[in-house]
């Protein structure tokens, strides 16, 4: 199963994502390989995101962060972490830019 981080480009797409109806043009996706995913886990990136945003990203279910303050605060903490990839930071920046959310489908 693909490991994907998704940011909808607008509020309507957020709703469409709930029903798996979002088209590729309506979202930005970051596809992670198993190696990339393992590195993010080992580097504590998902633990940091969970802690700051009060979310529960794990291997067994999808998770999303919809609160823009949580996205902003998480982004600031990720930028301080030298182990965080630019791709992850960019996804949080896009969610803020679009004023939407970020979805973790693992």
Secondary structure, DSSP 8 states (H G I E B T S, - for coil): --EEEEEESSHHHHHHHHTT---GGGEEEEEE-HHHHHHHHHTTHHHHHHHHHT----SSS-EEE--HHHHHHHHHHHHH-TTS-HHHHHHHHHHHHHT--EEEE-
